[in-house]
Amino acid sequence: MNKDKLILFFLALLALVAVGFVLKLAQPVVIPLVIAWLLTFILGPAINAMTHRKVPLPIAITLVMILLCGIVFAGSIFLHGRVVTIIAEFPKYEERFVQLSGEMTSLIPLKYNPLTDFDWTLTVREALVTLSGSLFSILSNLVLVMIFLVFLLSGKPYAKLKMGRALSDQRAGQLNRIISSISSEISRYLSVLVLISLSTGSLIWLALTVIGVDFPITWGALAFFLNFIPTLGSIVASIPPILLALIQYYPSPWPGVITLLAILAIQMTIGNLIAPKILGDRLHLSPVVILVSLLFWGWLWGIVGALMAVPIASAIKITCENIDELKPISIMMGSGRRFWKDSQKKES
């Protein structure tokens, strides 16, 4: 039995490596499919609501797709306008940026300062190009996402009926429970996360407008977008407006300090007080699992993978939870708060 288990372990490990290799190679097709799959959790309730009110399924899908296309079109125009504005204004800040970095390097008493050879301007340009390239890659795959989304939404109402005919009652019920759990958990999580991200972006836009930092709506939109990436997204979204405030009001450091405190207060209040109360232990995922998922999917698919890391990890956990042989994996992927609360109740 030990030998069989060892063979099974190595086979599972080889299968995992093979799946990762295939996902890496099939990235241009798999990413649009996964994005479409996640969108079904947000758009699915709207389709169900319309079909329950006797709206034909093709008309319901058409209306939802028109709305989605309108949102994407407006977002594309907004993104293009923001990028053009920043590129046009960038030379004005470039000289101040070089002076500020020079003063920072002169404060370090070293015989050889590695920061003196560091090209800050080139780094900022490359960061902007990388970010805009990642966003453009999402938009460039939009047609494929729309095609996949139409097919997924078209087949969703009939999935339970087909499983009932194709499988035994026990297997069909088990599979329906898995799909229903994944759908309900991820739908609630994404819906609440959209509201939290929108609140975060709006507050940052308002705070930067009051302080007088340039491009406040751009940094608010960046905070909204990157807030979908747990922890790391909020940190990355906070850096550009703080640096811009330091450069814009150079040589006075106080606007940068006020910007830092304002963004920190917003992120800490929403991230540590409001979000946990609204989301609770919604997905029951361990922080370590979230971190590993972010690193793995971020390495595999870049920023798109980081955005989808938590929903994918949640889907894996729910699937393991509903299969007896895989329940230990689901328990290890969980946060453990439920077991801790149970132990506290027993002790009391």
C-alpha positions in Angstrom: 0.0 0.0 0.0 2.9 2.4 0.8 4.4 1.7 -2.6 1.1 2.3 -4.3 0.6 5.6 -2.5 4.1 6.7 -3.4 3.5 5.9 -7.0 0.2 7.7 -6.9 1.8 10.7 -5.3 4.5 11.0 -8.1 1.9 10.5 -10.8 -0.2 13.3 -9.3 2.9 15.5 -9.2 3.7 14.7 -12.8 0.1 15.4 -13.8 0.2 18.7 -12.0 3.4 19.7 -13.8 1.9 18.6 -17.1 -1.3 20.7 -16.5 0.8 23.7 -15.6 2.9 23.3 -18.8 -0.3 23.0 -20.9 -1.9 26.1 -19.2 1.3 28.0 -19.9 1.3 27.0 -23.6 -2.4 27.4 -24.1 -2.4 30.8 -22.4 -3.9 32.8 -25.4 -7.0 30.5 -25.3 -7.3 29.5 -21.7 -7.2 33.1 -20.3 -10.2 34.3 -22.3 -12.1 31.1 -21.3 -11.4 31.6 -17.6 -12.3 35.3 -17.8 -15.6 34.3 -19.4 -16.1 31.6 -16.8 -15.7 34.2 -14.0 -18.1 36.7 -15.8 -20.8 34.0 -15.8 -20.9 34.3 -12.0 -21.6 38.0 -12.2 -23.9 38.0 -15.2 -25.6 34.6 -14.5 -28.0 36.0 -11.9 -29.2 38.7 -14.4 -29.8 36.0 -17.0 -31.7 33.9 -14.5 -33.8 36.9 -13.3 -34.9 37.7 -16.9 -35.6 34.1 -17.8 -37.8 33.7 -14.7 -39.8 36.7 -16.0 -40.5 34.8 -19.2 -37.8 36.7 -21.2 -36.5 34.4 -23.9 -32.9 33.2 -23.3 -31.5 34.6 -26.6 -32.9 38.0 -25.8 -31.7 38.0 -22.2 -28.2 37.1 -23.4 -28.3 39.8 -26.1 -29.3 42.5 -23.6 -26.6 41.4 -21.1 -23.9 41.3 -23.9 -24.9 44.8 -25.1 -24.6 46.2 -21.6 -21.2 44.5 -21.2 -20.0 45.8 -24.5 -21.1 49.3 -23.5 -19.2 49.1 -20.2 -16.0 47.8 -21.9 -16.2 50.5 -24.6 -16.5 53.2 -22.0 -13.7 51.7 -20.1 -11.5 51.6 -23.2 -12.1 55.3 -24.0 -11.4 56.2 -20.4 -8.1 54.1 -20.3 -6.9 55.6 -23.6 -7.6 59.1 -22.4 -5.7 58.5 -19.1 -2.7 57.0 -20.8 -2.5 59.9 -23.4 -2.8 62.5 -20.6 0.0 60.9 -18.5 2.3 60.5 -21.5 1.8 64.2 -22.5 2.5 65.4 -18.9 5.3 63.0 -18.1 8.2 65.3 -19.4 7.1 68.0 -17.0 7.8 65.7 -14.0 10.9 64.0 -15.4 13.4 66.7 -14.4 12.0 67.0 -10.9 12.1 63.2 -10.6 15.8 63.1 -11.5 16.5 65.9 -9.0 14.6 64.1 -6.2 16.3 60.8 -6.8 19.7 62.6 -6.8 19.0 64.1 -3.4 17.9 60.7 -2.1 21.0 59.0 -3.3 23.2 61.8 -1.8 21.8 61.1 1.7 23.2 57.6 1.7 26.8 57.7 3.1 28.3 54.9 1.0 31.5 54.8 -1.0 29.6 53.2 -3.8 25.9 53.9 -4.0 24.1 51.4 -6.3 21.2 53.9 -6.7 23.5 56.4 -8.6 23.5 54.0 -11.6 19.8 53.3 -11.3 17.7 54.9 -14.1 14.5 55.9 -12.4 13.0 57.4 -15.5 13.5 54.2 -17.5 12.1 52.2 -14.7 8.9 54.4 -14.5 8.5 54.2 -18.3 8.9 50.4 -18.3 6.4 50.1 -15.4 3.8 52.2 -17.3 4.4 50.1 -20.5 4.1 46.8 -18.6 0.8 47.9 -16.9 -0.7 49.3 -20.0 0.4 46.2 -21.9 -1.3 43.9 -19.4 -4.5 45.9 -19.7 -4.3 46.0 -23.5 -3.8 42.2 -23.5 -7.1 41.9 -21.7 -8.9 44.2 -24.1 -7.3 42.4 -27.2 -8.8 39.1 -26.1 -12.2 40.7 -25.6 -13.7 39.2 -28.8 -12.7 35.7 -27.7 -14.0 36.3 -24.2 -17.4 37.4 -25.7 -17.6 34.3 -27.8 -16.9 32.0 -24.9 -19.3 34.0 -22.7 -22.2 33.6 -25.1 -21.7 29.8 -25.3 -21.3 29.5 -21.5 -24.4 31.6 -20.8 -26.4 29.7 -23.4 -25.7 26.3 -21.9 -25.9 27.3 -18.3 -29.7 26.8 -17.8 -29.6 23.3 -19.2 -26.6 22.0 -17.3 -28.5 20.5 -14.4 -31.0 18.7 -16.7 -28.2 17.2 -18.8 -26.3 16.0 -15.7 -29.5 14.4 -14.4 -29.9 12.4 -17.5 -26.2 11.6 -18.0 -25.3 10.5 -14.4 -26.8 8.6 -11.6 -28.9 10.5 -9.0 -26.2 10.3 -6.5 -23.4 11.6 -8.8 -25.7 14.2 -10.4 -26.7 15.5 -6.9 -23.0 15.6 -5.8 -22.0 17.5 -9.0 -24.9 19.9 -8.7 -23.9 20.7 -5.1 -20.3 21.4 -6.2 -21.4 23.7 -9.0 -24.0 25.4 -6.9 -21.5 26.0 -4.1 -18.9 27.4 -6.4 -21.4 29.6 -8.2 -23.0 31.0 -5.0 -19.7 31.6 -3.2 -17.8 33.2 -6.0 -20.9 35.3 -7.1 -21.3 36.8 -3.7 -17.6 37.3 -3.3 -17.2 39.1 -6.6 -20.3 41.2 -6.2 -19.2 42.4 -2.7 -15.6 42.9 -3.9 -16.8 45.1 -6.8 -18.6 47.4 -4.3 -15.6 47.5 -1.9 -13.2 48.2 -4.8 -15.6 50.9 -6.1 -15.7 52.5 -2.6 -11.9 52.4 -2.3 -11.3 54.0 -5.7 -13.9 56.7 -5.1 -12.5 57.6 -1.7 -8.9 57.8 -3.1 -10.1 59.9 -6.0 -11.9 62.3 -3.6 -8.9 62.5 -1.2 -6.4 63.1 -4.0 -8.6 65.8 -5.5 -8.8 67.6 -2.1 -5.0 67.4 -1.7 -4.4 68.6 -5.3 -2.5 65.6 -6.7 -2.6 65.5 -10.5 -4.6 62.7 -12.2 -6.8 61.8 -9.2 -9.3 60.0 -11.3 -6.5 57.8 -12.8 -5.2 56.8 -9.4 -8.8 56.1 -8.2 -9.4 53.9 -11.2 -6.1 52.1 -10.6 -7.0 51.5 -7.0 -10.4 50.1 -8.1 -8.8 47.7 -10.6 -5.9 46.5 -8.4 -8.1 46.1 -5.3 -9.2 42.8 -6.9 -5.7 41.5 -6.1 -5.6 40.8 -2.3 -3.1 42.8 -0.3 -0.5 43.2 -3.1 -2.9 45.1 -5.3 -3.6 47.8 -2.7 0.2 48.3 -2.1 1.0 48.6 -5.8 -1.9 51.0 -6.3 -0.7 53.3 -3.5 2.8 53.8 -4.8 2.3 56.0 -7.9 0.1 58.8 -6.4 2.5 59.1 -3.4 5.5 59.4 -5.7 3.7 61.8 -7.9 2.8 64.0 -4.9 6.4 64.1 -3.9 7.5 65.1 -7.4 4.7 67.5 -8.1 5.3 69.6 -4.9 9.1 69.2 -4.8 11.0 70.4 -2.7 8.1 70.4 -0.1 7.6 66.8 1.3 4.4 67.5 3.1 1.9 66.9 0.3 3.5 63.5 -0.2 3.3 62.7 3.5 -0.4 63.8 3.6 -1.1 61.7 0.5 0.6 58.7 2.2 -1.5 59.2 5.3 -4.7 59.6 3.4 -4.3 56.5 1.3 -3.1 54.5 4.2 -6.1 55.6 6.3 -8.5 54.6 3.4 -6.8 51.3 2.7 -6.6 50.4 6.4 -10.2 51.4 7.2 -11.7 49.5 4.3 -9.2 46.6 4.2 -9.1 45.9 7.9 -12.4 47.1 9.3 -15.1 47.3 6.6 -14.2 44.5 4.2 -13.8 41.8 6.8 -17.2 42.6 8.3 -18.9 42.5 4.9 -17.0 39.6 3.4 -16.5 37.8 6.7 -14.9 34.4 6.2 -16.7 34.1 2.9 -14.4 31.9 0.9 -12.8 30.2 4.0 -9.4 30.3 2.4 -6.1 30.3 4.3 -3.9 33.4 3.9 -1.1 31.1 2.9 -3.2 29.5 0.2 -4.2 33.0 -1.1 -0.5 34.0 -1.2 0.6 30.8 -3.0 -2.3 31.1 -5.4 -1.3 34.7 -6.2 2.3 33.8 -6.8 1.5 30.8 -8.9 -1.2 32.3 -11.1 0.6 35.6 -11.3 3.7 33.8 -12.5 1.7 31.7 -14.9 -0.5 34.4 -16.5 0.8 37.7 -15.2 -1.6 40.4 -13.8 -4.6 38.6 -15.3 -3.7 35.4 -13.3 -3.3 37.4 -10.1 -6.8 38.8 -10.6 -8.3 35.4 -11.0 -6.2 33.6 -8.3 -8.6 33.8 -5.4 -11.7 32.7 -7.4 -9.8 29.7 -8.9 -8.4 28.7 -5.4 -12.0 28.9 -4.0 -13.3 26.7 -6.8 -10.6 24.1 -6.1 -11.4 24.2 -2.4 -15.2 23.8 -2.8 -14.6 20.9 -5.3 -12.3 19.1 -2.8 -14.9 19.8 0.0 -17.6 17.8 -1.8 -15.4 14.8 -2.7 -14.8 12.5 0.3 -11.3 11.5 -0.8 -10.2 15.1 -1.2 -11.7 16.5 2.0 -8.4 16.7 3.8 -7.1 19.0 1.0 -10.1 21.2 1.5 -9.6 21.4 5.2 -5.9 22.3 4.8 -6.8 25.0 2.3 -9.3 26.5 4.7 -8.7 29.4 7.1 -9.3 27.2 10.2 -11.4 29.9 11.9 -14.4 27.7 12.2 -12.4 25.0 14.0 -10.9 27.6 16.2 -14.3 29.0 17.2 -15.6 25.5 17.8 -12.6 24.7 20.1 -13.3 28.0 22.0 -16.9 27.1 22.5 -16.0 23.7 23.8 -13.4 25.2 26.3 -16.0 27.7 27.5 
